[in-house]
Amino acid sequence: MMQQLAVLIVEHNALIRLDLAASLASLGWSVLEADSAEEALDLCNSGQHVDVLVTDINLGNGTTGWDIARAFWLRQPLPVIYMSGNADNPLRHVPASAFMAKPCPPPEVIETCLRLHARRNGGEGSVFHF
């Protein structure tokens, strides 16, 4: 049986966000969605439990996925999947994170969520590139 996770998707593109959310929810996972950095930070500040954060890097309005990940990490260290059509910047990664180049097929995001979550629970924080 596949592990049930609580995943927050931060993505301003509704089509990408909704497609990924539907794929994760079809597994019985708890899926939270934020279409802006502000909404994601509100969820962070609310203390909402999240097992894995999946965030676009370029969110507009000055706040980036890097910033969102750092805010969550300071409150509750968790695995992060960064998604972008642009180049990666490994120096900005939080521990236990991965970078995925867009477009990110939902099965690959699911596999990465499971892998990062398992690694986190195993204790070692690494950065992965897919």
Residue pairs with C-beta under 8 A, 6 or more apart in sequence:
2 27
2 28
2 114
3 114
3 117
4 27
4 28
4 29
4 30
5 24
5 29
5 30
5 51
5 52
5 113
5 114
5 117
6 29
6 30
6 31
6 32
6 49
6 50
6 51
6 52
7 24
7 29
7 30
7 31
7 32
7 50
7 51
7 52
7 53
7 54
7 113
8 31
8 32
8 33
8 34
8 40
8 43
8 48
8 50
8 52
8 53
8 54
8 55
9 17
9 20
9 21
9 24
9 31
9 32
9 33
9 34
9 54
9 55
10 34
10 37
10 39
10 40
10 53
10 54
10 55
10 56
10 59
10 65
10 68
11 17
11 20
11 33
11 34
11 35
11 54
11 55
11 56
11 83
12 35
12 36
12 56
12 59
12 60
13 56
14 35
16 56
16 102
16 103
17 33
17 35
18 33
19 106
20 54
20 104
20 106
20 109
21 31
21 33
23 106
23 107
23 109
23 110
24 31
24 106
24 109
24 110
24 113
25 31
27 110
32 43
32 48
32 50
34 40
34 42
34 43
36 59
36 60
36 61
37 59
37 60
37 61
37 63
37 64
37 67
37 68
38 61
38 63
40 55
40 68
41 63
41 68
41 71
43 50
44 68
44 71
44 72
44 75
45 75
47 75
49 76
50 72
50 76
50 78
51 78
51 79
51 113
51 117
52 78
52 79
52 80
52 81
52 113
52 116
52 117
53 68
53 69
53 72
53 78
53 79
53 80
53 81
54 80
54 81
54 83
54 109
54 113
55 65
55 68
55 69
55 80
55 81
55 82
55 83
56 65
56 83
56 84
57 64
57 65
57 66
57 82
57 83
57 84
57 86
58 64
58 65
58 84
58 86
59 65
59 68
65 82
65 83
65 84
66 82
66 89
66 92
69 80
69 82
69 93
69 94
69 97
70 94
72 78
72 80
73 80
73 94
73 95
77 94
77 95
77 96
77 120
78 96
78 120
79 96
79 97
79 98
79 113
79 116
79 117
79 119
79 120
80 93
80 94
80 96
80 97
80 98
80 116
81 97
81 98
81 99
81 100
81 109
81 112
81 113
81 116
82 88
82 93
82 97
82 98
82 99
82 100
83 99
83 100
83 101
83 102
83 104
84 99
84 101
84 102
85 101
85 102
88 99
88 101
88 129
90 99
90 127
93 99
93 127
95 125
95 126
95 127
96 116
96 119
96 120
96 125
96 126
97 116
97 127
97 128
98 112
98 115
98 116
98 127
98 128
98 129
98 130
99 127
99 128
99 129
99 130
100 108
100 109
100 112
100 130
101 130
108 130
112 128
112 130
115 128
116 128
119 125
119 126
